[in-house]
Amino acid sequence: MDTLTLQSPLDMHLHLRDEQMLQLVAPLTSQTFSGAIIMPNLVPPVDTKEALIAYKSRILQAIDDHQFEPFMTLFFKEYSKEFLESVKDEITAIKLYPAGITTNSEGGVESIDVISLAPTLNAMSELGIPLCVHGETNGFVMDREKEFMNIYDALASEFPDLTIIMEHITTKEAVDMLDRHDNLYATITLHHLLITLDDVAGGMLQPHLFCKPIAKRYEDRDALLEVALNAHPKVMFGSDSAPHPQHAKEACGCAAGVFTAPIALQVLAELFEKHDKLENLQKFISDNACDIYNIKPLKKEIKLKKYPFEVPAYYKKGDQQVVPMYANQTIQWSLM
Amino acid sequence: MDTLTLQSPLDMHLHLRDEQMLQLVAPLTSQTFSGAIIMPNLVPPVDTKEALIAYKSRILQAIDDHQFEPFMTLFFKEYSKEFLESVKDEITAIKLYPAGITTNSEGGVESIDVISLAPTLNAMSELGIPLCVHGETNGFVMDREKEFMNIYDALASEFPDLTIIMEHITTKEAVDMLDRHDNLYATITLHHLLITLDDVAGGMLQPHLFCKPIAKRYEDRDALLEVALNAHPKVMFGSDSAPHPQHAKEACGCAAGVFTAPIALQVLAELFEKHDKLENLQKFISDNACDIYNIKPLKKEIKLKKYPFEVPAYYKKGDQQVVPMYANQTIQWSLM
């Protein structure tokens, strides 16, 4: 039987939420990942040292006995250099959301202009704190990421020593940006390597595949696949696994987010194998991220086997019930 | 108070379904419309004279005591001229669906090429039976209608005496086709004059606004508005009102269709008034259709007033419950 061993897999973009949902989803990541960048869009957002430390502590209590490191982030707002110095050792990055662009981002940045953001971004640059960005405008849904490219251009040019991560990129235009600025990097989700808008709304409407940024065109997906499968040194895996309760996903007015945490490694193995690129998965899933963020992950070996696995209809703990991608379907790789 | 009188409003593209759903929705159209083109995509499709006559009779029983004429259509397949002659007086048009393109279209045409369809289309042409077309390819969801334009080109050129209706057009490209062929016409829905993909999937996902063809870009909607508001002589109103049970619309894997029948006239009045084009609504809602189809509708006068109306959360009869567009919202015109 084919097997695969991955060293210290990292999820460089993860939503763990809080309270009961945190209890449900944290172990589903910590069972297979060595660490993850934890997104700060709670209600209220994580924007103080106290909130950050308390959230990290709640996460560590929620991961069962797994060996797992939560790489914490702050919700971007104007921070003083003094504050950033005081919190530097507790955080791995700061995440910038345009206001209202996705779940719990209402307190985000109203207008992204390099002048008003300069004091905070210069301080981050000097202290070596990376900036993670949800790169969408409030334009037409299929154009939002593309329209954001000139903001990335401005940020990358104006702050050449700032490490900037284009989070969950979905377009050919974002892929093309990687070669334009030395300090621009990207995370790519599992689902954006697999689906297009056709999967969300081309047949029946599929709320469990509805996410932000929305899945785009085939040529966009192919551009993402190209850099992911070849483990382009500036891209890394970030699931953007974003749990919502099943009733909220299947209701009228469903929230955006695809829940992939428990099946991400297995499906990535299937995808990379299908394209005969299994040898590049280690870089995509861990090594590139270590280089980009300059981190040393907890040592953790994950073994996978090529053996069918039927994905559960849902994962449940207490009152929380979440439907994963590929629910009730069979995937071709399993955890050993 | 502002009032408006419409003479014999016609809905030139309507789904009435069958059985309990027919009982629920037929009176919601017949209360305000003088007549409607009835789509034949039942299970099985309406493709025999017997099925057609029986369906018409079920419709006439379902419309309460309203004065209303169902303009019947057959589901397109290869028909002999002899058959078409025998059914000519019972039908107003024949509706062509590409196979699998929308609800109950599995029995549609696998490949639309003018050579194989020529015998049927020539017979229709000679007998003066219009062809209604769901014009979408099986390509990427945002491109399906645009990609269909060369099929319209081929049909219109090859059968110059055939009246061809591009049903529920959603793109600028389809609007541009109107001036390219004398024998091409179009219906436009209410919802495609109002929404874009942003309304379906730009914020939360809105299953009740999910339809086929899917709503497109702002420039597409503006092109539709331009010809509708100015009552371009080759366009006419066709609601494509397409009821699905509420549980099917709000479930995982929701069906395509927007239910607008009970609010269509009122919202059209609001829209045309907003753009200061109220004087053109009579043409869009009836006169153009009479000219294009060469029909004389039942005389029916509908009076509207500019007075707020709160749209119900749903319409219900027996086991059937359907959510209309603008459910729980207030629209600015009412029936008198």
Interface residues (C-beta under 8 A of the other chain):
Chain A: F140 V141 M142 T196 L197 D198 V200 A201 G202 M204 L205 Q206 P207 H208 F210 I214 R217 Y218 K249 E250 A251 C252 G253 C254 A255 A256 V323
Chain B: F140 V141 M142 T196 L197 D198 V200 A201 G202 M204 L205 Q206 P207 H208 F210 I214 R217 Y218 K249 E250 A251 C252 G253 C254 A255 A256 V323
